[in-house]
Amino acid sequence: MFPRILKWAAIVLLGLLVVLLLAFGICAWRFMHENTKRYSVQVREIPIPADSATIAAGAHLYAIKGCTECHGKDLSGHVFLNDPAIGLVAGANLTTGKGGIPADYSNKDWLLALRHGVNREGRSLKIMPSYEYSKLSDHDMAAIIAYCKSQPPMDRQLPANSVAPLGKILTAIGKLPMFPAALTDHEYHQPAEMPATASTSYGEYLSVSCTGCHNPRLTGGANPVPGGKPVANITSSGHIGHWTEDDFMTTLRTGKTPEGYQLKNEDMPWKMTAQYTDEELKALFMYLKSL
C-alpha cells in the first residue's frame, strides 16, 4: 500500500513540475517576444524652445514627475532596481557624457522615448513610464526635453539591464510594467497646452502621475512593486474624503497625515510632491475629492 502511495505522490509531483516548467516557458517566451518586438510609431514632432523660461519650467516638471527617482538629480542615472529574483534595471544616463546618450540624440529620439517608450531601433525601453508622460501637453513635453538637453555632460557608465526568472514571470502576467511601449497609447494626440489653474480639469491632468501606484481609478490596492505595502485609495471614498485642502497640502509636503501617521518616502514620495506649487496641489485635491 505504502509503495503505491509513494508512486502516486511521485506522479503528482512530476505532473506539477511539468505544469510549472510549461508555465515558466510560456512566460519566458512572452518576455522574449516583447523584448525583441519592434514598434513602428509615427512621431509628431514639436518645437523645443531653449529659452530660460522653458528650461525653468522643465526643471520643475523633472522634479515633480519623479524623473530623479530613476535618472538622478544630475541626470546621470543610477540603478533603481537590484533584486536577485527580479533583476537589475538602471535609469539611463540622460546626458551626453560617457555612458550617456549619443551626441546626435535628436528631438525625435527624445519624443520616441518619452511619448512612445521606444528607442531609436523601435524596441521598448524598460520600466520607463512613457504611458504617463505621453499624456503631457506639447508645452510641458517641450519643457522637459529642453531642460534635459540643457544639462552638462556627466560621465557615468551603468550596468546593462538584466531580468531574472521571477521578473519575467511578473512581466508576463502583468504585475511588472517592464515594457512601456506595450502600455502606451501611440495614437493619443496631446493638447498643445494645459492651463495651470486651480481647477478640476488641471487636477485630472496632474493625476496621471499618481496612476502608476494608485491604479488608473486611483482607488489603490496591491502595490505594483513586488513585496511593497498596499497602496491607499486617494479618491473621496478614502481618507482624502475626510481631509481639508490644508490637510492634503500638509500631507503631500511633509509626509504627515491628519491622522498622525508619518509616511515613508519610499512608500509615498512626498519629498517629490513637496515640490508641487500651491496651485498644483489645490487642483489635484479638487480632482481627487470629485471622484
N, C-alpha and C positions, 0 to 999 in steps of 0.2 A: 504493500500500500504506500509506504513512505517513498520508495523509489519512483512510483508513478506521480506522486505529488511533486517531487523534485523535477521530474521530466516536464510536467505541465507548467511548472513555475519557470523553468528554463525557456520553454517555448514562448510563454507570455512575455518574459523579459526580452527575448530575442526579437519578438514582434514589436515591442515598444521601441527597442533600439533602432530597428529598421524604419519605423514611422518617424522617429526623431531625426535620423540621418536624412530621410527623404525631405522632411520639413526644412531642415537646415539647407539642404541642397537647393530647394526652391527659393529660399530667402537669399542665398548666396548668388543664385542666377539672376534674381531680380535686382540685386545690388549691382552686380557686374553690368547688367543691361543698362541701368540708369547711369552708371559711372562712365560708360563708353558712348552713350547716346549723344548725338549731335543735334542741336536745335537750330532751326533756320528762322530767325526772327527779323522783323522789319523795325529798324531803329529810327524813331522820329527824332531827328537831331534838333537841338535848340541852341540858341546863342548862349555863350558862357562869358559874361562880363568879368572884368578883372579889377573893377574899381574897389576902393576901400570899404564902401558901404556893403557891397555884395559879399566881400570876403568876411566882414564882421558878422553879417547875418549867417554865413556859412559856419563860422566858428561856433555860434550859438547852437545851430542845428546839430552840428557834430557832437556837441556836448550833451544835448537833451535827447538825442536819438540813440544813445547807447554805443556810439562808434568806438569810444575809448575802451569799452569793455573788451573788445577783441583786437583793436588796432593800436591802442595806447594813446596817451595824450600827444606824443610826438609823431604819431602815425607810423612808427617803425614796426608795429606788430608785436605779438607775443603768443606763446602757447596758452590757450584758454581752456582746452580740454585735454587731459592726460590721464586716462584711466585704462589700465591694462586690459580690462574686459571689454571696454567700448572702443578705445582707440586714442589717437593723438591728432588734434586739429589745431592749427595755428592761424591766427588772424594775419593776413598778408601785410608786408611792409609796403605802405602806400606811397612812399617817397621814391625818388629816383636814385637813391643811394645804393650801395652794394647790397644785393639780396632783395632789392625792391622792384618796382615796375620799370619796364624799359623806357628809355628816354623818349622814344617815339610813341608813347602811350597817348592816344588821341581822345578827344571829347566823345567820339563814338564808342571807344573802348570803355570809358567811364560809364556811359549810358547802358551799354551791354551788361555791365556788372551790376549796376545799381537798380536798373529798371527791369532787367530780364534774368539776372542771376547766372549769366553765362560768360565764359572767357572769349578771347579772340577766336579760338578754334570752334566755338559753338558748344562746348561742353559745360555742363553745370558746375558752378562753384560749389563749395561745401560749407554748410551751416552759415550761410550769409542771408539775412532776412530780406532779400530783394522783394519778396511778396508784400512786405510792408513798405519799403522805400519806393516801390513802383507806384504807390498812391500819392506820393508827394507832387505838389504843383510844379510846373516848369520853373517858376520863380525860385522855389525852395531847392529844387534839384540843382539848378544852376549855381545857387549859392554854396551848396555843399561841395560841388565839384571845384568851384573857384577857390574855395578855402583849401581844399586838399592840394590843388595844383600850386598854391602859393607857398606851401611849406618847404623848408630847406631839406636837402638830401640827408638821409640818416642811414648809416651803414649797419645793417643787421641781417645776418643770414639765419633763416629759420628752418627747422627740420621739416622734412616732407610729411604731408598728411598721411596717416595710416589708420585703417579701420579694422578693429578686432572682430571676432565672430559675433559677440553679443551686439556690437554696434551695427553689424549687417542685419541681424535679426530685427532689432528695434527699428531700423530704417525701413525694412521690407514690410513690417506690419503697421507702419505709420506712426510710430511712437517717437521717432527722432527725425527732425526735418533736415536730413543730410543734404538733399539735393533741392535747392530753392527753385531752380528752373521748372521743376515739375509742379510747384505750388503757386507759380506766378501767372497772373492773367496777362498774357502777352499782347492781348488786343485792347487792353484798357487805355483809354485816352484821357490823360491827366488834364486838369484845369490849368489855365495859364497862371492864375494866382488865387490864393485863398486869403481873403481879408482877415487880418489878425485882430479880431474883435472878441469881446466877452459875449459870445453867442453860442447857442446850442450847436449850430452848424459847424463852427470852428472847433468846438469841443469834440464833435464826432470825427472831424479831420485829424485832430491830435490823438484820439483814442486808438488809432490804428497801431500805434507803438505799444499799446497795452495788450493787444490781442494775442501776441506770441505766447504770453504766460497765462493770461486770464481767459483765453479762448475767444473766438470771434463774437460770441454773445456776451462776453465779459462776466459770465456767471461763475467763473473759477472752476475748481475741481482738481483733478490729478495734475501734478506738476509735470511739465514737458521734459524736465531734466530727470533722468532715471534716479530714483532714490531721494528726490527732493520732497520738501514738505508740500502738502496740498495747498493750492492757490485760492486766495479769497475771492468771493463773489463781490464785485465792485459796482453792482447795479443798486438801485434803490431798495431791493429786497435783501441786501446785505447790510453790513454795519453802516455803510455810507448813507443809507436811508435815514439814519438817526443823527447824522452829523450835520453841523452847520458848515457854512463856507469857510469860516475861520478854522474849524476843526480839521477840515480837509487840507487846507493850505499848511497848517502846522504839521500835520502828519507827513505830508509829502516833502516838507523841508527839514524836519528833524527826525523823522522815523518814529516818533512817539505818538501813539493813538490816543483818542479821548478816553479810552478805557484804561489807559496807563501802561499799555504794552509797548515795549521798545522793539521795533522791527530790526532785524539784522539786515544789513545792506545786501548780503549775498542772497537773501530770500526776497527782498523787495528793494530795488536800487534807489533808495530815497536820496542818496548823495547825488544821483543824476537828476531826479525830479526836483531837487532843491534848486536847480539852476533854471527852472521854468520861470517865466515872468509872472507877475500877478495876473495879468490878462489871460495868459495861457492856462493858469491853474483855475481861474474863475470859469473860463469857457469849458474846461474839462469837467469841472464839478457840475456845471449846469447840464451837460450832456448825460453824465452818469446818473444824476438824480432823475432825469427824464425817462430812464429805462425801467 
